[in-house]
């Protein structure tokens, strides 16, 4: 399943989609950490894939990569813009990306 994420799909910075026996939950994280620390700004989208049984009970879950140009067997993130390859998907570049949610084998 291929998804092109858009800001309007997110409610309170979260978007969830079910596919097969899986559910992918996307979260926009865009936080600035002020003060005397080295955290700076975190700007990225995370994705958690939950694997469900036929009754909808969670069998397991895994945080997946959102590095553009990589896939991990559950999720892949790709872009036709070569300058984005190797960067993390963010709310600012998500419209230039296609997320592939790999179906059950």
Secondary structure, DSSP 8 states (H G I E B T S, - for coil): -EE---GGG-BTTEEEEEETTEEEEEEEEEEEE-SSSS-EEEEEEEEEEEEE-TTS-EEEEEEE--BTTEE-SSEEEEES-GGGTTSB--TTTGGGEEEEE----
